[in-house]
Amino acid sequence: MKKIFTLCVALFAAVSMFAQETKGMFEFATADGTVVPSGSVITKSDVEDYTDPEDGEDNMQIPTGLWIKPVKTELNGEKLCVKLRIDVEKIDHGSINFCLLGNCSNAKHEGTYESNGGFVDKLDDLQTEWMIGNDEETYKAKYGEAKAKLTLVVCRKVSQGKDQFDVEHFKYEDVGESSTVTVHFVYNEKSTGINGISNANATVVARYAADGTRLSAPQKGLNIVKLSNGKTVKYIK
């Protein structure tokens, strides 16, 4: 019994040490590559006001402005991937959209959400924002808040074998956390500055689903639209 206990303690210590080594492998950063220290709490209140090119409706969102910066992508000779986990602590209305390597998901309620894993080798835009909403009830709201903790989780891509169609499937096993940032979104129409984004003369050049699949027409759920003016618009149909 003592040997088993000793072995379990040693195994736990090895796993804890391995997880500790993942700290700082991937960092949150600004667009110029400046690292946002892990544990930071940032407040965002600048609203982007834009017109949806699909239906002409006005929309509002508050972006985090966060990017992902790879610092070390290998550990003990193994190339590791990364996932984005989001713990929504509060959301008054709308949804929080979060992306990793162009694969986007949205969170409408308090709880924990997670992206698929991916290999990040250069500074990449996370394109994560609080979409305040575009329904009539939301626009009647004079204020609102949302709060979420974002965590970069180091993972490894593991094959689960091939199915009957000879398609290989994978899962992304967590190795350890790398960095965390808490974002507090604040909307108050009396005090919040509006950063206008005009898409009036822009045309749609590409349309994607949340998982990155290219679409030929809008679909129910999250739609990601790339415009001729270089901007990307996300909306929920």
TIKELUM-503615 format. One record per residue (C-alpha): residue in one letter; y, x, z negated. Coordinates in steps of 0.1 Angstrom, whole numbers, padded with zeros to 4 digits, always signed. Layout:
BEGIN
aYXZ...
***
This chain:
BEGIN
m+0000+0000+0000k+0024+0028-0009k+0018+0045+0025i+0025+0012+0043f+0057+0008+0023t+0068+0044+0031l+0061+0039+0068c+0082+0006+0068v+0111+0024+0051a+0109+0053+0075l+0108+0029+0105f+0138+0009+0092a+0157+0041+0086a+0150+0052+0122v+0161+0019+0137s+0193+0019+0116m+0201+0055+0127f+0195+0046+0163a+0218+0015+0160q+0244+0037+0143e+0244+0060+0173t+0255+0032+0196k+0289+0029+0179g+0316+0037+0204m+0294+0040+0234f+0314+0012+0250e+0349+0003+0239f+0374-0024+0244a+0405-0011+0262t+0437-0022+0279a+0442-0021+0317d+0454+0016+0316g+0423+0027+0297t+0438+0028+0262v+0411+0021+0236v+0416-0009+0213p+0401+0004+0180s+0370-0014+0168g+0378-0039+0140s+0412-0047+0155v+0427-0082+0152i+0450-0090+0180t+0472-0121+0186k+0478-0134+0221s+0503-0161+0229d+0516-0154+0264v+0506-0183+0286e+0499-0180+0323d+0509-0211+0341y+0493-0215+0376t+0484-0241+0402d+0448-0247+0410p+0443-0240+0448e+0415-0265+0449d+0432-0297+0437g+0469-0287+0432e+0467-0294+0394d+0486-0273+0369n+0466-0253+0345m+0474-0230+0315q+0455-0201+0300i+0461-0172+0276p+0443-0140+0286t+0430-0114+0262g+0440-0086+0285l+0409-0067+0274w+0388-0044+0296i+0355-0026+0289k+0355+0012+0289p+0323+0032+0290v+0324+0063+0268k+0287+0072+0267t+0262+0053+0288e+0230+0073+0278l+0213+0077+0245n+0183+0101+0240g+0181+0104+0278e+0179+0067+0284k+0206+0048+0304l+0216+0018+0284c+0233-0015+0294v+0259-0036+0275k+0263-0073+0267l+0294-0092+0256r+0288-0114+0225i+0315-0139+0215d+0316-0157+0181v+0340-0186+0184e+0354-0193+0149k+0380-0219+0160i+0390-0237+0191d+0414-0267+0191h+0409-0277+0227g+0400-0263+0261s+0374-0235+0264i+0372-0197+0261n+0359-0181+0292f+0343-0147+0290c+0331-0124+0318l+0311-0092+0322l+0308-0076+0356g+0319-0108+0373n+0293-0130+0355c+0312-0156+0335s+0304-0182+0309n+0325-0206+0289a+0325-0217+0253k+0339-0251+0243h+0328-0252+0207e+0325-0230+0176g+0294-0209+0177t+0278-0177+0192y+0276-0171+0229e+0264-0141+0249s+0265-0128+0284n+0237-0111+0303g+0234-0074+0301g+0248-0050+0327f+0253-0013+0335v+0290-0004+0332d+0300+0030+0346k+0338+0026+0349l+0367+0008+0334d+0362-0029+0342d+0382-0061+0336l+0365-0085+0312q+0386-0114+0325t+0383-0133+0292e+0408-0160+0283w+0414-0192+0264m+0418-0219+0290i+0440-0244+0272g+0429-0272+0294n+0442-0294+0322d+0435-0329+0310e+0462-0353+0299e+0452-0353+0263t+0455-0315+0261y+0490-0315+0277k+0501-0339+0250a+0493-0313+0224k+0524-0293+0213y+0504-0266+0197g+0469-0252+0193e+0448-0222+0183a+0416-0205+0191k+0400-0176+0174a+0369-0155+0184k+0353-0122+0176l+0342-0102+0207t+0314-0077+0203l+0301-0052+0228v+0263-0049+0222v+0244-0020+0236c+0211-0031+0252r+0182-0019+0273k+0169-0036+0304v+0132-0043+0300s+0109-0056+0328q+0089-0087+0320g+0068-0084+0351k+0067-0103+0384d+0062-0140+0389q+0040-0157+0415f+0067-0152+0441d+0066-0114+0434v+0101-0116+0418e+0106-0092+0389h+0122-0106+0358f+0140-0087+0330k+0152-0092+0295y+0180-0074+0277e+0169-0061+0243d+0197-0054+0217v+0198-0018+0206g+0230-0019+0184e+0266-0029+0183s+0292-0007+0199s+0327-0022+0192t+0343-0054+0179v+0377-0070+0184t+0389-0103+0170v+0413-0123+0192h+0436-0150+0178f+0451-0172+0205v+0482-0192+0196y+0498-0219+0218n+0531-0235+0209e+0551-0249+0237k+0583-0244+0217s+0579-0207+0211t+0553-0194+0236g+0566-0175+0266i+0553-0186+0300n+0542-0161+0326g+0543-0180+0358i+0517-0173+0385s+0524-0190+0417n+0495-0197+0440a+0512-0223+0461n+0509-0203+0494a+0476-0186+0486t+0443-0195+0503v+0408-0193+0490v+0389-0162+0503a+0358-0165+0481r+0343-0189+0455y+0316-0180+0429a+0296-0198+0402a+0295-0185+0366d+0265-0163+0373g+0282-0146+0403t+0264-0167+0430r+0287-0172+0460l+0295-0209+0467s+0304-0227+0499a+0321-0256+0480p+0332-0264+0445q+0304-0272+0420k+0302-0290+0387g+0310-0266+0358l+0328-0233+0359n+0342-0222+0393i+0356-0187+0400v+0380-0186+0430k+0394-0154+0446l+0427-0159+0464s+0444-0142+0493n+0472-0130+0470g+0446-0109+0451k+0445-0132+0420t+0414-0148+0405v+0415-0184+0392k+0388-0199+0370y+0386-0237+0365i+0361-0262+0353k+0353-0291+0376
***
